[in-house]
């Protein structure tokens, strides 16, 4: 997953989701290249399936 450290107005205009999925390293870099200008800082994070109450 790739997400902004702080959501910006630009992120909100361009992405409907809080975070964008990436299936592997190559896709992560492709997503980064597409959205890098949408936020000052981005966070790459492993996605773990489950509800919020299972954190």
N, C-alpha and C positions, 0 to 999 in steps of 0.2 A: 504494500500500500504506500502511496505517496500522498502526503497531505501538507497543508501549510502549517507552520508553527502558530501563526495567528491569521485567521481568515481576513482577507482584505476585500474591499469593494470589487476589485478586479477579479478576484477568485470567485466571488458570488455571482458576478455577471457571466463568467465563462464556464463554471462548473456547477451542476445541480447537486453534486455529492460532496460530503465532507472530506472524503478521501477517494483516490483513484487507484484501482487495482492494477497490478502488474504481475504477470505469470512467471517471470524469471528476470535475470539480470539484463538481458537485451531489451525486454519490454519495459523494464524500469527506466532504462536510459532513454528509450523512445518517449515514454510519458514525460520524463523530466524535460527533455528537449522541447516538448510541446507546451509545457506549463511553467517553465522556469521564470518567465517574466510576470507571472500572475501573483507572486508573493515574494517578499524579501528573503524568507528562509523556508525551506521545505524539509519535511521529516520523512524518512523511509522507515517503515515499520512492518514487521511480520504480521499478517492477518491470522487471527486465531478464531475459528468458528465458535459461536455460542452467543447466548443472550448477555445483556449488560450485567445481570445479576450473577453471572459466572466469572466475573473478572477476578 
